[in-house]
Amino acid sequence: MTSTLSPPRAGVEANARPYLHGPETDALTAVLLSGQYTHGPETEAFETELAAFLGVPDVVCVATGTAALHLGLLAAGVGPGHEVIVPSLTFAASVQAIRATGATPRFVDIDPATLCIRDDHIRAALTPATKAVMPVLYGGRAVPLPGIRAELDRRDVAVVEDAAHAFGSRQDGVRVGAAGALTCFSFDPIKNITCGDGGAVIPRTPAEADQLRTLRLLGITATPSDRATVTTYIVEGPGFRTHLSALNAAVGRVQLAHFAEIAKRRIGLWHAYNDALAGVGGVTVVDVDILNTVPFHFVVQIPDRDRVFHRLRAAGIGVGAPYPPNHLQPAFTPWRTPLPATEQAAARILSLPFHPALTPGDVQHVTDLLDQALTDARPRADG
Ligand SMILES: *Cc1c(COP(=O)(O)O)cnc(C)c1O
């Protein structure tokens, strides 16, 4: 007989949650009392600090990760009539950002071990209409694509990275964002650092940085110092209202200052799960290249996923299944294509509770319940 559910344990009921260090509240209050909430010195200080941390010349902050992807694609020249190669196994934001430009997604399959795209997937999907590739850095691992970069450059196909999961990870010895792509980060509530909501684009050139700054502020080109001396502004082209508020930037600055602690906790937690699961049969851990990665989540592939999922949810464990594949979503049916590895992975993935406040006891508790749920789901050999 298997024992029934143990009492719910605090912390593990959430799949993910923000982690605050404390000074965020004072930083937020200071900006609130200053009365200056829009784009301003606080946002620019955050951009400078992010650039120093990442080892890049410049960073352009925006309101969300989705806005970062949208504006990044526009800066890469993506528009109507273009195709953007993207894995189907990603948050819907990646695909909606592509649609927002007027371009269409070209969904590709993934490596079953990493759940990321490979060079060969891209090569098979290139067409004369391809204008960009959007690798998704699933779980935080870099997707360097060494075998196809030169060909993409030759064809003038931009690499716009969805690095929403990958803040702080490394690629070829540098931080993700510093390796030459147009990299887009998210600072939403559950990402490696949070602003409440926020995002950033790493521009490839100073001209691209200017373009992104114009796009995020209604197409207005005047700088704050121009505005001090003239009484009007200039609208040069299309634009959105997707700047990062000073309120959000203030939170992000504190989070960034404490990033070493967040990284240590996330990496430690990943290892704790990996070690605890070593003795659990039937579990394959998604390979996030942990030696170079600050992990965003902990995802396993298991048999009988749906049954295990419901059992763990009933036991108060905040499991997830990131993500429902986009090529099967009603909104994206015009671009549906068979993707066997994606469909197989989507039926097997399970994300375990993962956020920096979890303790070794929480990890053991989740692992024990997962082991029990898998045992219960397994057909009995002695039947
Ligand atoms: C979070 C996320 C986004 C979007 O970021 P927001 O800041 O929530 O808009 C895009 N892609 C992936 C893979 C994400 O996880």
The ligand as an SDF file (V2000), in Angstrom:
LIG
                    3D

 15 15  0  0  0  0  0  0  0  0999 V2000
    8.8530   35.1520  -19.8450 C   0  0  0  0  0  0  0  0  0  0  0  0
    9.0650   34.7940  -21.2430 C   0  0  0  0  0  0  0  0  0  0  0  0
    8.8400   35.6830  -22.3150 C   0  0  0  0  0  0  0  0  0  0  0  0
    8.1460   37.0050  -22.1700 C   0  0  0  0  0  0  0  0  0  0  0  0
    8.5970   37.8300  -21.1830 O   0  0  0  0  0  0  0  0  0  0  0  0
    7.5900   38.8350  -20.4390 P   0  0  0  0  0  0  0  0  0  0  0  0
    8.5210   39.7210  -19.6820 O   0  0  0  0  0  0  0  0  0  0  0  0
    6.7180   38.0070  -19.5410 O   0  0  0  0  0  0  0  0  0  0  0  0
    6.8290   39.5790  -21.4810 O   0  0  0  0  0  0  0  0  0  0  0  0
    9.1880   35.2760  -23.5720 C   0  0  0  0  0  0  0  0  0  0  0  0
    9.7000   34.0560  -23.8120 N   0  0  0  0  0  0  0  0  0  0  0  0
    9.9120   33.1650  -22.8360 C   0  0  0  0  0  0  0  0  0  0  0  0
   10.5110   31.8370  -23.1740 C   0  0  0  0  0  0  0  0  0  0  0  0
    9.5760   33.4990  -21.5200 C   0  0  0  0  0  0  0  0  0  0  0  0
    9.7520   32.5880  -20.5520 O   0  0  0  0  0  0  0  0  0  0  0  0
  1  2  1  0
  2  3  1  0
  2 14  2  0
  3  4  1  0
  3 10  2  0
  4  5  1  0
  5  6  1  0
  6  7  2  0
  6  8  1  0
  6  9  1  0
 10 11  1  0
 11 12  2  0
 12 13  1  0
 12 14  1  0
 14 15  1  0
M  END
$$$$
